[in-house]
Amino acid sequence: MCPGLPGRRDLYGARYLNPTTRTADKCTFCYHRITEGLLPACVEVCPTEARIFGDLKAHADRLVRFHRVNEISVLKPDLNTEPKVLYARLDGEVR
């Protein structure tokens, strides 16, 4: 992910450090790509296939199968932010 270095973009050119807030802008899952039927850039180029993108409502989707056989968590569930990024076998609390 974006390390948040001033003036630097991530490997995919999709995220950047906002000079006003000094934080990385929120990921849109490459909306411009998914509306064209493509995968987000980070999913498409990941050499280890560590990222899976899909629709949890689609029964035949790869993400649904992955969700069924893995323990899935979100970061900081106590904040109740309804995150869209899920993690498999998350080890411990992220601060």
C-alpha positions in Angstrom: 0.0 0.0 0.0 0.9 3.6 -0.1 3.7 4.4 2.4 2.5 8.0 2.6 5.8 9.5 1.4 5.4 13.2 0.4 5.3 13.6 -3.4 5.3 9.9 -4.1 2.7 7.8 -5.8 2.1 4.1 -5.2 3.2 1.5 -7.7 -0.1 1.8 -9.6 -0.3 5.6 -9.7 -3.7 5.4 -8.0 -3.1 6.9 -4.6 -1.3 10.0 -3.6 -0.6 12.1 -0.5 -3.1 14.9 -0.3 -1.0 18.0 0.4 -3.8 19.6 2.4 -4.6 16.8 4.8 -1.2 15.1 4.5 -2.8 11.7 4.3 -3.2 9.2 1.5 -6.6 9.6 -0.3 -9.1 6.8 0.1 -9.0 3.9 -2.4 -11.8 3.7 -4.9 -10.9 0.2 -5.9 -10.1 1.7 -9.3 -13.7 2.5 -10.0 -12.8 3.6 -13.6 -11.5 0.0 -14.2 -14.3 -2.0 -12.5 -17.0 -0.1 -14.5 -15.2 -1.4 -17.6 -15.3 -5.0 -16.3 -11.6 -4.9 -15.3 -10.0 -5.7 -11.9 -8.5 -3.0 -9.7 -4.8 -2.5 -10.7 -3.4 -3.8 -7.4 -5.4 -7.1 -7.8 -4.4 -7.6 -11.4 -0.7 -7.1 -11.0 -0.1 -8.8 -7.6 2.4 -11.5 -8.3 1.3 -13.6 -5.3 -2.4 -13.2 -5.8 -2.7 -11.9 -2.3 -5.7 -9.7 -3.2 -9.0 -11.0 -4.3 -11.7 -8.7 -5.6 -15.3 -9.8 -6.1 -18.9 -9.7 -5.1 -20.0 -11.5 -1.9 -23.5 -11.7 -3.3 -22.5 -13.7 -6.4 -22.6 -17.4 -5.5 -20.0 -18.5 -8.1 -17.5 -15.7 -7.3 -13.9 -16.6 -6.3 -14.3 -14.3 -3.3 -17.3 -16.2 -2.0 -15.4 -19.5 -2.1 -12.4 -17.9 -0.3 -14.7 -16.4 2.3 -16.3 -19.8 3.0 -13.0 -21.6 3.7 -11.1 -18.9 5.6 -11.5 -17.0 8.8 -12.3 -13.5 7.7 -11.9 -10.3 9.8 -11.8 -6.5 9.4 -9.5 -4.0 10.9 -10.8 -2.3 14.0 -14.3 -3.8 14.0 -15.2 -1.9 17.2 -15.4 1.3 15.2 -18.4 0.0 13.2 -17.3 1.7 10.0 -18.6 -1.1 7.7 -15.2 -1.6 5.9 -15.2 -3.1 2.4 -11.7 -4.6 2.8 -11.6 -8.0 4.4 -8.6 -9.9 5.7 -8.1 -13.7 6.0 -6.4 -15.1 9.1 -5.7 -11.7 10.5 -3.2 -12.2 13.4 -3.8 -9.9 16.3 -5.0 -6.3 16.7 -3.9 -3.6 14.3 -3.2 -0.3 16.1 
